Amino acid sequence: MDILVDIATTIVAQMQKPTLAFLLGGMMLAALGSKLEVPDPVYKFIVILLLLKVGLGAGISIREADFVALMVPALGAALIGILIVFLGGITLARRRGVAPMDGMATAGLFGAVSASTLAAGMAMLDSEGIFYEGFIGALYPFMDVAALVTAIILARMSAARKAAPAAAGGTATLTVGGGPGFNGDLIKGILVDTLRSPAISALLLGIMIGLFARPESVYESFYEPLFRGLLSILMLIMGMEAWSRLSELRKVAHAYVLYGITAPIIHGLLGFAVGLAAHHLTGFSGGGVVLLAVMAASSSDISGPPTMRGALPEANPSAYVGTSTGLGTPVAILSIPLFIALAEQFIGF
């Protein structure tokens, strides 16, 4: 009982932090019909700056990081992304009223990472003075790419299996290198499109500059001081966007609503478990475990949607974008205090 009280106290305290307050404020403004708008170019500029900041910090830290200490959570991040997609494939994608292609696209977004949610988690840990490894940002592409590639391949393979009987006179055949709706260039195309997406490109650029150059002066004088202020504006935008996206869920099955509410918590707990294993194996910090859980709980809001639109044009954006942005993102951000409380109990800071 004392543990539950401690966790509840931590959650309540974290809900009063600026990061969550701006998110809830944005949702409230949208619910009240406010005409407040933030221009899309401003939103994109803020996201790029935040991702460059995360990437620069990760690149600077990678220079001094132990290889094993980095690769264990990195491989864990990729594994989480793949597991989340498979979990979505055997739950959401098989629910009545859910088209398999739409279900897999949604699972892919939930397996990928939200830059805004990761930034929110970092800001909350920073405000509490909780240490986490600087290379955390470098784990983003591992989980993001693994989830998106897995989801698109599974969706294409499923479509190919359905098309094969008609093409082969009733005999189902699937050739990985060139079956119906699936070919050997698919993986390459997905990887290229994902790595070229604005979010991953900005993050990888920051990592490369931080790793091979010496950007500490601009990082400390420009990116670091702006981080929390820009994040508060981003949270306000995300809150308004989340509320507006809820209307899209009326067009799809109720299964998406259930998935959007429960999946972030389940995925976050999966990420927490993998992070806890990395903690025992390599001494991965409690803050690092929290952020790995936050990445697992998040759903892609920048790199994922355009990737899905290009690779799975048959999928319904109202299903996967509405579920991800309308429910997944706010639930994931609001669950960050839960993961902080769990880390306090199981690891300590």
N, C-alpha and C positions, 0 to 999 in steps of 0.2 A: 504493500500500500504506500509506503514512504517513497518508493521508486516512482510510482505513478504520480504522486503529488509533486515530486521534484521535476518530473518531465512536464507536467501541466504548468507549473510555475515558470519554467524556462520558456515554454511555448508562448505563454501570455506576455512575458517580458519582451520576447523577440518581436511579437506582433506590433509593438509600439515603436519599433525602429523605423527610420525614415523610408527605407527601401519598401517595406510592406505598406506603410502608410500612403505613399504615393500610388502604389498599385491599387489599393482599395479606393483611394480618392478618385482615380481615373474611372473606375467602374461605377462609382457613385455619380460622377458627373454625367456619364453616358446614360445611366439609368434615369436621371432627372431630365434628360433631353437637352443638355447643355450644347451650345453651338461652338464650344471651344475646339479648335483644330490646330494640330501641329503639322506644318507642310511636310509632305513626303520627303523632299530633299533634305530637310533638317533631320528627320528620322534616320535616313540612310547615312548621313554624315556622322551622327552620334554613334551609330552602330559600328561604322568603320573605325572611328577613334577608339572606342572601347575594345574592339578586337585587336587593333594595333597595340594598345596598352597591354592587353593580356598576352599577346604574342611576344612583345619585347621583353616583358618580365619573364616569360617562360624561356626564351632564348638565352637571356643573361644567366638564368639559374642552371640551364642545361650544361653550360660550360664547366660548372663546378660539381655537377651531379655525378654520383656513382652510377655506373651503367646498370647494374642489377637493380638498384633502388628505383631507377627510372623505368626499366623495361618490365618489371613485374606488374606495377599498376597499369602500364600502357597495354600490355597483353590482356590484363584483366578488363580494361575498358573495351577493347575490341570484342572480347568474349561476352561482355554484358550486352553490347549492341546486337550481337548475333542472337543471344538467348531471348532478348526482348521481342525480336521479330518472330522467332519460332513460337514464342508464347502467344503472341498476337495471332499467328497463323492457326493455332489449334483452339483458340477461344473466339475472338471477334470474327475472324474470317469465316468461321463455320456456323455462326449464329444465323437463325432464321431472319430473313429480310435483309441480310448483308451480302452484297455481291463480293465474291472472293477477291476480285481485283481491288475493289474499294477497301476491303478489310486489310489486305496486305499493304496497300499504300499508307493507310492509317498507322499500321504497326511499324512501318518503316520510319515515319515521322517521329513516333514515340520512342523508337530505338536510337534515333539521331539526337543531337544535342542542341539546346537553345542557348545561344550566346548571352541573351539577356538574363536568363535564369542563372547561368554560371557566374556572370558578373554580379548578380544580386547576392549569390552565396558568398562570393569573395568579399563583397562590401560588408556583409553582416559579420563575417569572421574578423575582418579588419577592425570593425567597430568594437568588438569584444576583446581585441588583442590576442586572438587565437592563431597560433602558428599553423601554416600549411606550406608545403613545398612550392617553391616558385615555378617549378616546371609543370604544375598542374595544367596550365593552358595547353601544353603540348599533348595532353591526353585527348583533347577534343577531337582531332582528326581521326584518331584510332577508332573511337566509338562511332563517330558520325559516318565515316566512309563504310565501316563494317556493316552498320545497320542498313544504310541505303542500298548498298550493293546486294546484301542478302535478301532484302525485301523485293527488290526489282527482279532478281533472278528467280526467286520462288514464285512470284506472280507470273512471270513469263513462262516458267516451266508448267505451272498449273494451266495456263491458257493453251500451251502447246499440247498438253495431254488431252484436253477437251477437243482440240481441233484435229488431232491425229486420227481418231477412228473414222471420221468422215473422209479424210484425205486418203486413208489406207483401206477403205472399204470395210470398216468395222474393226480393224486390227490396230490397237494403240501402239504407236512407235514413237520414240523420242531419242533423237541424236543430239547429244550435248553440243557437238560442233556445228550443227546445222539443222535442227528439227524445226517444225512449223512454229513460227513466232519466236524462235530462239536460235541464236547463232554464236559462233565463237568470238565475234567482235563485240558482243553485248557488254561483257565485263569491262573491256577496255573503254568503251564509250561511256559507261557509267562513271568509271574512275576519272576520266578526263573531264566530264561535265561537272562532277562533284568538286574536283580540285580547282576548277576554274570559276566556281561559284564565288560571288563577292565575299561571303563570310569566310570560307576556307582560304581564299586567296589572301585576304587581309591578315588573317591569323598566321598563315605560313610565312608571309612576308615579314611580319613582326618577329617570328621565331628566327628566321634566317638572319635578319639584321642584328637581333640580340645575340645570336650565336657567333657570327663571323665579324661583326663590327664592334664598336665601342659606343653604344648609344646612351650610356648612363646619364649623361648631362641633360639631354633633351627628355629622357624618360622621367627624371626626377623633377625637372623644372616645368615641364608642360603636361605630360600624360598623367602622372600621379596626382597632381593637385586638382585636375579637372575631373578625375574619375567619378567621385561620388556625386558631384553636381550633375554631370551628364547622365549618370545612371538614374537619378531621381526623375529627370525628364523622360527617360526611356520607360521607366516604370509607369509614369502617368499615361504615356502613349499606349503601353501594353494593356493597361487597365481599360482604357476606352475601347481599344480594338477588341479585347476579349468579350466585352459586353455586346458590342455590335455583331460579333460573329455568332453569338448564341442563337440569333434568329435563323441562321443557316441550318442549325440542327433540327429545325422543324421539318426540313425537307427529307430527312433520312431516318433510319430505324432508331428506335429507342435504345438499342444495344450500344450505339455510339455514345449516348449520354452516360450510360453505366460504365462503359470503358473509359471515357474521358475523366470520370470522377475517381475511379478506383485504380486505374493503371499507374498513374504517377506514384502513388504510395507503394504499390507492390514492386514496381520497378526500382524505386528508391531504396527499398529494403533489400532487394537483390544486389544493388550497387553497394549498399552498406556492408553486406555479408562478404562480397568480394574484397572490398577495401579492408575489412577487418582481417581477412586472411592475409592480405599484403602487409598489414600492420604486424602480424605475428611472424611473417617470413622475413621482412626487410626493415622493420621499424618504421613503416609508413605512418606519418603523423595522424593524430586524431582529426585535425583540420583537413588533411588530405582525404581521410575516409569520408568526412562530411561532404566534401566537394565531389568526390566520386559518386556518392549517393545522389547529390543534386543533379549531376549530369545524367545519371540513369533515370531520374524522375522527370527530367525535362523532355520536351518534345520540340523538334526543330521548327523554328519560325522564320529562318532566313535562307539557309542553304537547301533545306529539304523540299519545300513546295515547288520551286522551279525545276528541281531535279526530277520530281515525280511527274510534273506536267509534261516534261520532255520525254521521259522514259516510259511512262504509263499514261498515254493520252486518253485511254478508255476509262480510266478511273475518274470518279466524281469528286471535284475539288471541294464541293460543299460538305462531303463526308470527311475527307481527311484534313482539310484546312480548318473547317469549322470545329471539328473535335479537338484538334491540336491547339489552335489559338483560342477558341472559345472556352474550352474547359481545361485542357491539359496544362497550358502555361500558367494560368492563375493558381491551379491546384498545386502544381510543382513548386511555385514560388512560396505559396503559403505553407507548404510542408517543410520548408528549410528549418524552421525552429524545431520540428520533430527530430530531424537528423542530428541537429546540434545537441539536443537533450539526450538522445541515445548515445552519442559519442561521449558525453560527459559521464554517463552511467557505466559504459562498457570499457572505455579507454581512459578518460580523464584528460584534462588539458593542463 
